[in-house]
Amino acid sequence: MKLHVLGCHGPYPCAGGATSGYLLEHEGKALLMDCGAGVLGKLTAVWDPGALEGVLLSHLHFDHASDLLVLRYYLEKAGQTLPVYLPGEDQSPFRQLLTEPAFRAQPYPENLEIMGLTVTTLPVRHPVPCRALRITDGAHTLVFTGDTNFCPGLAAFARDADVLLADAAFLSAEWGEHKPHMSARMCGELAAEARAKRLYLTHLTPGHAPETVAAEARQAFPGAESVRPGLVISL
């Protein structure tokens, strides 16, 4: 598997950047994980959007899904329909826009088998329904926390992940119990508890220096890195 970082900021992009979006490539096929603001332009530089096998949405906040609205035009012009998997209980107005013929929106099944991968999900702690994603090809495993504050079961869900992609929107000085995201240090603690092999920090707040975010996470998990657009992570 290869994970291409298309966008990594939130809740809005930095100059020239994009919010949450990741292309997961496996055996000549690809899935898109999240499709936030600015992601479609980044995607077209590395993959034909019409050749995607599907889209995995952690949730329907705009910084994770808004570029689906312009991806619709691409798909309609190409005469293609794209499966979109999302939290089934979310019936927000945004979901009502993900309609055929461009999209076939559907809730995550208990186990999603797609392009030789198995995808399982975990409900996490966010103001709207959100899922962490665990994706494996049987040999290697990627876990994406989605947007979440600390929640029970997340470390077990991420156990022994080869790559843990974690929401580090806050520094410790900004974090609070009722915030919608984790701090960078909490991501490091999560990776250590889960015995993850590698930790990559995402959902980076514009104005936070990526190295500052990574340095905080390294207090609990040496080797933690902040992602950047264009980064390719091999599993």
Secondary structure, DSSP 8 states (H G I E B T S, - for coil): -EEEEEE-B-SS--TT--BSEEEEEETTEEEEEEE-TTHHHHHHTTS-GGG-S-EE-S---HHHHTTHHHHHHHHHHHT--EEEEE-TT---TTGGG--TTTEEEEE--SSEEETTEEEEEEE-BSSS--EEEEEE-SS-EEEE--S-B--TTHHHHTTT-SEEEEE--B-TTT--TT-SS-BHHHHHHHHHHHT-S-EEEESB-TTS-HHHHHHHHHTTSTT-EE--TT-EEE-
